[in-house]
Amino acid sequence: MRQPGFAVQTTKEYTLEIKSLGRRGLWKEAIALLDEMELRAVSPSIITFSALISACREEAGWESAVALLREAMNRRLHPDVIICSAALSACERGQQWQVAVSLYEKMPASMRVIPDLI
């Protein structure tokens, strides 16, 4: 949570703020920070996207989680099993099993991620 008078400036600081918002279920606010990063020319890392996707695990956040996964890939960031699992979890919580299956099937080819047993 931001301290009064404290301006978030670095990728790491934004990522920590996003994680904090995600833990409190404030996924929309977490996504808004990505927009703020863009305005301030702060580049998100794959860890930032991981935090964002994890924040979207609520039922209504599955579409955002999938969109964020695609955006990370479009930025040529390389999703790992953790990020893909978070997106799959968001789909599961949103009862979007068909989307989850589609993502799972694309993992090895388009994402260069090998699904594991977890």
Secondary structure as the mmCIF struct_conf table of DSSP 4:
data_model
#
loop_
_struct_conf.conf_type_id
_struct_conf.id
_struct_conf.beg_label_comp_id
_struct_conf.beg_label_asym_id
_struct_conf.beg_label_seq_id
_struct_conf.end_label_comp_id
_struct_conf.end_label_asym_id
_struct_conf.end_label_seq_id
HELX_LH_PP_P HELX_LH_PP_P1 ARG A 2 GLN A 3
TURN_TY1_P TURN_TY1_P1 PRO A 4 GLY A 5
HELX_LH_PP_P HELX_LH_PP_P2 PHE A 6 VAL A 8
BEND BEND1 THR A 10 THR A 10
HELX_RH_AL_P HELX_RH_AL_P1 THR A 11 ARG A 23
TURN_TY1_P TURN_TY1_P2 ARG A 24 GLY A 25
HELX_RH_AL_P HELX_RH_AL_P2 TRP A 27 LEU A 39
TURN_TY1_P TURN_TY1_P3 ARG A 40 ALA A 41
HELX_LH_PP_P HELX_LH_PP_P3 VAL A 42 PRO A 44
HELX_RH_AL_P HELX_RH_AL_P3 ILE A 46 ALA A 55
TURN_TY1_P TURN_TY1_P4 CYS A 56 CYS A 56
BEND BEND2 GLU A 58 GLU A 58
HELX_RH_3T_P HELX_RH_3T_P1 GLU A 59 GLY A 61
HELX_RH_AL_P HELX_RH_AL_P4 TRP A 62 ASN A 74
TURN_TY1_P TURN_TY1_P5 ARG A 75 ARG A 76
HELX_RH_AL_P HELX_RH_AL_P5 VAL A 81 ARG A 93
TURN_TY1_P TURN_TY1_P6 GLY A 94 GLN A 95
HELX_RH_AL_P HELX_RH_AL_P6 TRP A 97 SER A 110
BEND BEND3 MET A 111 MET A 111
#
